[in-house]
């Protein structure tokens, strides 16, 4: 009898253990299925990609006039602001052209008599502001030469830079006034027609003379500055670049299967490999109408017998809405990023 009781207890224990194993197996299967569904649903609502890179506007710097370079004020990775002097071109030939244009204008103004009074006054002011601009640049050049590499800008350099920017703005205002004076109505005669032509030529040669001083077209950091004094530059030829500092975004390449829910205006989270402890806020700015492969040098040709279907990626531009303010954590073009978009919102 004791043996039968022991056998029954063993059987019940084995059955209970088997039941527990089945329950555990079902629980694992349910957890796996539930986890897979939750992951799929989360991936659908919050599509993400690590195929993303930081970008900003890059301005290619070139001269508007040709000639040999006589001085370079900047170097690679230096921060500049709009209007800062970058380099100078030898002005000798442009001075000669300006003297010739001024002589022709004076002769035309004398022939036109009192009809030329307004243009003569505007031309005198333009030349006055151009001369003041040259003086301001000479002061800036002297302060820049006295500045040691790596030093913080001295008070003399800061003041000279401000004086240069003020003089540059004053010249631009005088140039606008001279242009408006040319547009005023004049009685059409041979002298007044010649006066208009001489005034236009004077404005052009003055502009060319001023443009021998090449200035920064935007705020940002200089890149690939290899230009040196003695080199000859051609008008319109890119020489180096300015990486703009006032607007940043991420170009994220999402699979085409993720695009159905992505809309312009939706919020995004951005993490950079260079700053893994910081999460940046972003917003979808635009979605490309073409895949990245379409714009490659050699776009894919799928009309072949060994074609394999591959999910394409489309660039999605995401503006960084809270770029770092700390100077020790600057954003850099081309930095790798990871992006996740909240598609539960409607966007714009």
Buried (B, 14 or more C-beta within 10 A) or exposed (E): EEEEEEEEEEEEEEEEEEEEEEEEEEEEEEEEEEEEEEEEEEEEEBBBBEBBBBBBBEBEBBBEBBBEBBBBBBEEEEBBEEBBBBBBBBBEBBEEBBEEBBEBBBEBBEBBEEBBEBBBEBBEBBBEBBEBBBEBBEBBBEBBEEBEEEEEEBEBBEBBBEBBBBBBEBBBEBBEBBBEBBEEEBEEEEBBEBBBEBBBBBBEBBBBBBBBBBBBBBBBBBBEBEBEEEEEBEEEEEBBBBBBBEEBBBBBBBBEEBBEBBBEEBBBBBBBEBBEEEBBBBBBBEBBEEBBEEEEEEEEEEEEEEEEEEEBBBBBBBBBBEBBEEEEEEBEBEBBBBBBBBBEBEBE
